[in-house]
Amino acid sequence: MFDQLKLQKMKSPKIYFIKVLFFFILIISSCSKDFIDKPIEPATQSDATFRRTPQGLLYTLNASYAFLEGQWWHEYPYMKMMVGNWRTDDAQTGGEDENDEVAGHALNDFNIFSTNTVFLDYWRPCFTAVHYANAVIVSGPEALKVAKPADVALINNYVGQAKCLRAYWYFELVKDFGDLPLVLDGSTKLLPRSDRLLVYDQIEKDCLEAASVLPRADQLSPADKGRMNSGSALAILAKVYLFRASAEPAKASEYYQKAYETAKNVIESKQFSLLPTYDAVWKTTGDFSTEGIVEGGNPVPGVTNMETSWFSISQSPRYPFTATMTKGPASAYGWGMNLPTQDFVNAFEPGDPRKNWTIYVQGDESNAFKLNSKQYQLICFDHSTTGYYFRKYDPDGCPDNPYLNIKYYRYSDLILVGAEAANEVNQTTDALAWLELVRGRARNTPAAPKHAADKLTGVPVQITGGSQSELREKIRNERRVELGLEGHRYYDLVRYDGLNGFNWKSVVEAAQALAGPNFQISKTAKSGLPRNGHIVSVEEKHKLSPIPDSELRASSNTLTQNTGY
C-alpha cells in the first residue's frame, strides 16, 4: 500500500494530475459560500446553527488544527519542510533522482516560478486553515447569545484557540509571501493583498487576545495536549516581534525589546521546559511533551498518526546494504528526501552529540527499509547527493508505529528567540543564561548508537562572554544546529540578510557548492553517484515566494505578484 501510494505521488504524471485536480476541486468547494452553508445534518441543521453550539465550534476548530498533522490531500507538513529547508545552506532535495519530486528540485535549484506547485500546496492549506479559524471566531459571539451559563467559558476558550491558530497560520504565510489578503471573517470574497505590516498587526492582536483567555500550557488536561494555550500564543508573539524587527528596520530596537520581554515572560512562567536530553525530543515519548509549543499529531493514546507517517517516510534513508555489503533494493518506506549538506554538518562543534541525532553518516543503521521491522540494516548512501541522510524523524528507525509528531515550534526555539533579542538590546546576562539552557541540555545528551567515540565531554562548551557581534554569531549558529532541518533556516537567513554584513546569497551559494563525502557502497567500490558541488544562483526576489499563478488567475487580477516573478 505504501509503495503504491508513493508511486502515485512521485512517478505517474497522470495520477498526479488527477490528485491535483481533485485537490483543487476540494479546496475550491471548501472555500465557497455554498460549502459553508451546506447542512452538516441534511434537512435538520445548517452550519450557522451548528456553530452556535460548543460541539459545532469544536468540530470547526479541529478542522483548522487538522492541517498541522497533515493529510494526503493537504500536505502542509511536507510543503513546510520543502520551503523552509530546500532554499538554504542546510539541505538538498534528495530522493531517487531529478524526477523524484520535480517541484522540490526546482526549489532547491533556485529555478523558481509562480507555477511551481509547492507554493500552491503551501498557500492553500494555510488559507483553508485560516478559513476554519475565522468560522469559529465569527460564530463565537452568536454562540454566546444562546449559550448555557456552563458553556460560556468553553466557547470563549474555543474562540481564543482559533485566534491563536489564525495568528500561527498568518505568520506562516507572511514569512513566505509578504503582503497577503487579510481575511478576518467568514467571507470568501477575493481580497487584494494588504501590506505585510498590517498582517503583523493582526497577528499581534490575535496573540494577545488569545493569551488573555487561554489557560497556561501546564494547565492543559491530557486530552487537550497539543492545543493552543496562553504560552503558545505568547511564544508565537515573541517570534513575530523578532521577525518584525527585520521587516521594519526603522523600529528594530522597539521590536527586539518586545521580543525580549515577551520571551522572558514565557521563560520565567515555567509553563514549558526542555526535555532532559536532545534525543528525547525525537522519540514518541517526546510527543506533546513539556517542550512542545506547536505540534502536529494525535494526542489520543494508542492512535497511530498515519498522516505524520508520510512525513517521516519521506525523509528516511532510501537504500540499505545487503548481508554481503552490496547496495540493496530501494525501500518503499524511505524516500531519502531532505538531505543534510556538508556545510550544515560542518556547523556542529566537534563532539556535539546533536550532530549524530540529526544526521546519518556511513556506518549508521536504520530499520526504515521494511514496515514496522525491528531488524536494523546498515545504510547505503549511494543515492544521497550529499553523502548524508536526515535522522530526526527516523531516530529508532521509521516507520515504527506510532509515528512521531511533527515539531513545528519547540521550547528551545523560543529560548533562542529570547537569547537573540536579549543580545540585541544589551541584556547579555539573560542572553548567555538562555543560550546555556540549550547548550547545557545538548552537553548532557548521550551519544547516538555507534557514536560513543564522537561525543566529547563538556561539548558544546559553555559560552560565558564575548562582544555583542560575537555572541550574535554564536546564537545564530546555535539556532542552526539545534533546529537543523526543521523548516526554520530559510526564514532566518532571509531576516539576517543585510544586517551586520550578512549576505544570504553568498552563504547559500557557497554551502550548496560544497561537495560531501564519497562513501563506500561495497567492499571494493565507492559510490556510483559522485558528490559534485550543487551550483545555484540566488537572487533578491528569492527572499519572498511567488504568489501561486493559479491563485492570481482565479482572482481576476485582484491579487498581485511579488517583484521579480
N, C-alpha and C positions, 0 to 999 in steps of 0.2 A: 504493500500500500504506500509506504513512504517513498519507495523508489519510483513508483508510478507517478505520484504527485510531483516529485522533483523533476521527472522527465517532462511532465506537463508544464511546469513553471519555467524550465530553463532551456528546453530543447525544441519544442514544437511551436513554430510561429502561428499555426492555425489555431491550436488550442489556446495559446497565449492571447491571440486576438479575441477569441470567444470570452476568455476570462476578463479581459479589459472591457469588452463591450458590456458584459453582464455587470461588472463593477460600476461602469459609467451609468447604466440604467438604474442600478440600485441606489447610487448616491443622488442622482437627479431626483428620483422618486422620494428619497428620504428628506430632501430639502424642499419639496414642493408643498404648497398650501394644502393640496388635496390629501397628501400623506399626513400632514399634521392634523387635519380634521377627520381623517378616516376613523370610524369606530373601532375601538380595540375589542369590544364585545359587540358584534354586529347587531344592530337594531335595539341595543339596550343602553349603550353608553358611548359618548364621544370622548375624544382626547381631552377636550377642555373640561368636561365633567370629571373624567378620571383623574386629572391632575389637580383637582380640588381636594383630593384625599391624600393622606400621608403615603398610602401604598402606591398611588399613581405617581406621586413626586419621587418616591424612592426608585421605582422602575425606570423613570425617565433619567434620574441622576445616574443610575447604574449604566445606562447607555453611554453616557459621557466617560465614565470610568473604563468601560469595556475596551476602548482603544489603547489603553495602557498595556493591557495584556496582549492585544492584537488578535487578528483573525486572518484567515486565509485571504479574505477579500479586502481586508482593511489592514495593511501591513505597516502601520506606524512604527513598531519597534525596529523592523528590518530597514525601513527607509531612514529612520533616525541614525542608525548605525552607519548607513552609507553617507548621508550628507554631513554627518559630524566627524567622520574619520577619513574618508577617501579623498578629501581635498586638503590634506595636511602633510606634515613631515612624519607622521606616525605609522601610516598604513598604506598598503596596496590592496587592490580588489581581490585578487586570488581566483579561486575556482579552477575548473578543469582547463580552460583556455579562454581566448578572447571572445568566444561565442557563448561563454557561460556568464550570464549577467552582463549583456552588452551595454545597457544603460549605465551600469556601475563602472564598467571600464572607461566609458566616455567621461564619466565624472572624474575618475582618477587620472585620466589623461588631460584634464582641463580642456577637453573638447566639448564645451558646454553650450547647449542651445535650449531655447524655451520649449522645444518639442520633446526633450528628454523626459521619459515617463516617471523618473524618480521624483521630480518636483511635483508633478500632478499627484502621484501616490503619497506624497507627504502633505501637500496643501489640503487635499480633500478630507482625509481622516481628521486633521486638526480642526478644520472648519465645521465638519459634521459634529465633532465633539463639542465645539462651541455652541452649535445649534441646540444640542440637548441640554447643555448647561443653561443657556438662555431660557429654554422652555421651563425649567424649574424656577429660575429667578422671576420670570414674568408671572408664572402661575402661583407662586407662593402667597402673595397678598390676597388673591382670590380664595385660596385655600384657608387662609386665616379667618376670612369673613364667616365661614361656615364650620370652622373647626371646633371640636370639643375642647374644653379647657386643658384636658390632659394631653392634647395633641399639639398645642401651640409651640412648646419648646422643640418638639420633634420637627415641625415644619420649619421653624427658624434655623434649626441645625442643617436641614437639607438645603435650604437656600444658601447658608454660609458655605457649605461644601461646594455647591455649584459655583459660587463666586470665586472660590479658590481654584477650582478646576478651570473656569473661564480664564483666570489670570495665568494659569500654567500654560494653557493651550495658546493663548495670545502671545505669551513670552516666547514659546517655541516658534511661532510664526514670524514675529517681528525680528528675531535674530537672523532669520534666513532671508526674509523678503523685504524688510524695511517697511515702507508705507503700506497700510493694509485697509481693506474695507472694515470699518468698525461697526459691527452688528451687535446691538445690545438688547434686542427684543426678539419676538418670535417671527418677525418678518423674514421672508426670503427674497425680498426685493434686492436687486443688484445695486450695490452702492459703489460710488467711487472710492478710491483709496484715501485714507486720512493720513496726515503727517505722523510719522512714527512716534514723535514726542507725545502726541495726543493718545496714541495707543499705550505708551508707557504710563501716562497719567491715569488711564483707566485701569491698567494692571495694578498700579499702586493703590488706587481707590478700592478695587475688589479685594486685594490682600488685606488691607487694613480693616475693612468691614467684615471680612471672613474671620480674621483673628479676634475680633471683638465678641463673636458669638460662639465660636467653636471651642471644644474642650482641648486641654493640653494633649500632646501625643501620648504621654504616660498615663492618661486617664481613659484611654480607649479600651473598650471591652475586647476580649479575644475575637469575637465575631466581627468587630469593626476595624481590626488591624488592616492597615493599608489605606484607610480613608483619610481624607484631608482633615487637618486639625489646626489649632492656632499656631503650633510650632511650625508646621509645614508652610502655612500662609506667610509667616514672618521670615522663614528661611528663603522662600521664593523671593520675597520682597528684598531681602539683603542682597541677593544675587542680581535682582533687577537694578538696584541702585548702583552696583558695581559696573554693570553694563552701560547704564545711563551716563556714568561718568565719562565713558569713551564716546557715547553718542552725542553728548552735549559738552564739548571741551570747555566752553566758557564757564560752565558751572561744575567742573570736575571736582573741585575741592568740596563743594556742598554735598555732592552725591557720594564721594568717598567717605565723608563724615557720617552720612546717613547709613551707608553700608556698614561701616564700623559699628555704629551704635546699635543697629538692628541685629547684626550678627552677635554682638556682645550680649544683647538681651536674650537671644535664644540660647547661646552657650551657657550663660550663667543661670538660666532657668533649669538646666539639667534634665529637661524632658527627653533629650536624646543622649546617647552615649556610644562611644566606639566599642565594637566587639574587641575582646582581648587580643586577638591576633588577626592579621590580614587574611589568612586563608579561610577563616571562619565566615567571612563575607560570602565566599564562593562555594558554600555548602548549603544544602537545603535547610539546615538548622539556622542559617543566617537569613532566611526569608522572613519578611515582616518583623525584623529584629529592632532593637533599640537604635540601630544605625540608619534605618530606612526613613527617608523623608518623602520621596515619591518612588513607588514601585509598581510594576505590573505583574500580576499573578493572582492566584485564587487562594484566599485565606481559609477555605473550608478544609478541615482535616481530612486526609485520605483522598482528596480530589486531585487528580493529575492535571497539571497545567498543560494540556495538549497544545494550546496555541503558542505558548512560550517555547515549546519543544522545537518548533521550526526555527526559531531564532537561535537556539543552541546548536542545532544540527548544522545550520548554515556556516558556523564558524569553527566546527570541529575538524580535526585533521582528516585528510582525504584518503591517503594510502598507508597501508601497513607493510611491514616487512613480513615475508613468509618465514617458515621454520628454517629454510635454507638460506636466509638472508638475501632474498631477492625481492623485488617490488611485487606486492600482491595486487589483486584487482581493486579498482576504485570502490569506495564504500558508498552505499545509499544513505548512510547515516552520518556522514561527514562530508560537507561540500567544500571545505577548505577556503572559505572566504575570510576577509578582514585580516590580512597578513601583516604582522609587525615588520617595520623597516629596520635596517641595520642602524640607522640613525636613532631610532627610538630605543633599540637595545642598548646603544652606547650611552643613553641618557641616565641609566642606572649607575649608582656608585658601585664599584666592585664590592661584592659581599652583601649587597642589599637583597634579602630573601624575597622581596616582592617581585623581583625580576623573574624568578622561576615559577612563581604562582601566576604570572601574567603571560609568559612566553614559553612555548615548547621549543626545545633545541634537540639536536641529534643525541640519541641515547635515551630520550624520554619515551614513555609508554602511554597508551590510551586504550580504552575499551570501546571507543566510538565506532568501531568498524562493524559491529553487529548489535542489533536492537536488544537492549537490556542484558547484554552479555557481561559476565563478571570476569571474562578472560581478557587479560591485557596483552597487547601486542606492541612491539617496537614500531615507532612511527617512521615512515619513509617520506623524505622531503623532496622527492623527485619533482613534484608539480607545484611546489611552493616557489613563486618567483622571487621571494626574498630570502628563502632558506629557513623560515620560521613559520610557526602556526600560533594562533591565539589560544590561550588556555582558560581564561576566567570562567567561561560558561561550559567548560569541559574539565573541571578540576579533578573529578574522580572517574572521568570517562563519561561521555554523553553519546546517546541518550540513556539515562539511568533514572527511571521513574522514582519519585516525582521530579519534574523538571524545575530548574532554578527560576526564581523570579527574575525579572529584568530590573536592574537597579538604575533608575534614571537620575536620582539625586540622593547622594549619601551624606551622612553627617560629616564625614571627613572633607567633603567638598565645601560644606558650609563653614567649617573651621578654617579652611584655606581661603575662602572668601573673606572671612573676618581678618585673617592674618595679612592678606594683601591690602585690604582697606586700612587696617591699623598702621601698616608701614607707610602708606601714602599720607596719612595725617599725623605722622611722627609719634604714634603710640607704640614705640618699639618694644616695650616690656610685654604688652599683650601680643604683639606680632610674634615675638620669639617664643612666648609661652604656648601659643596656639600651634605654631609650627612644630614645636616639640611634642605636642599631643599626638600628631600624626606620625612623626618620625620615631617617637618612642614606641608606639604600637608596632610599627614596622620592625624596629630593632628586636622586639620580643617575639616576633613571628618565627615559628620553626621552619627549617629548610624543607623545600618541596622534596618529594621522593627522588632518590638518587642524586640529590644535590647538597648533601651534608657538607662536602668539601668546599662548596661555593659560598656558603654562609660564613661571614666573618663576625666574630664577637664585637659588639659595640658599633656595628654599622646598621643603618645610617647614623653617623655621628651627630651628637647634639650640637646645634648651632647656637652660639652664645653672644654673637655680636656681629659687627660689620657696618659699613655705611648703608644709607638708605638704598642706593643703587645696587650694592652687593646683595643686600637682603631681598630686594625686588627680584633679582635674577634667581636667587635660591628658591623663593616662593613659587615663581613661575615654573621652574623645573620640578618642584615638588608636586605641583598640580599635574604636570605631565606624567610623572611616573606613578603617582598614587591613583590617578583617574584614567590611566592609559587605555585607549581604545574603547572607552565607554561612551563616546559620542560628544565629548566636550571640546576637543582640541581645536577644531576648525573655528569655533566661536571665540575661543581665547586668542588664537592667532590674529583674527580679524580685529578684535578690540585692542590688541597690543600694537597693531600696525601704526607706524608713525610716531609712537610715544617713546621717548627716551632712546631714540635711534634705532628702534626695532623695525625691521623690514621683512614682512611676512613672505614676500615674493622670493627673496634670496634664500630665506630659511627653508621654504618648501622645495624649491628647485634643487638646492644642494642636497637635501635629505633624500629626495626621490632618486637622485642620480647616484647615490652611494650604493654600490653593489654589496649583496650579502654573501654568506659563505657557500661554497660548493660542496655540500655534504656528500659522504659516501652513500650509494644506494645499493651496493652489493659488496661482496668481499674484495672484488677486483676493480670495480668501476665507480667513478663519481657520477653525479647527476647528469642525465642526458639533457637537462634544461639549464644551460649556462646562466649564471647570475649576472645579468647585464644591468648597467645603470638605467633607471627609468627617467628619460628626458621629458620634462614638461615645461610649459611656458605659462606662468601665472600673470594675469592681467588685473588691472584695477577693478574692472567690472565684476571679477570673481568674488569680491568681498560681499556681494549680495547674490542670491539665487534669482534666476529669471522667473517672472510670473508665468505659470504654465500657459502655453499657447492656446490650448483648448478653452481655458477659462477666459482668456482675452476675447476669443471669438464668440463664446457664449454670452459675453457681457455686452455685445454690440458696441464695443469701444468705451463702455463705462469704466473699465479698468485700463490702466496704462502700464507700459512695460518699464522695467528698470533700465537705466542708462547702459548702453553697450550691447544690449540683446535685441 
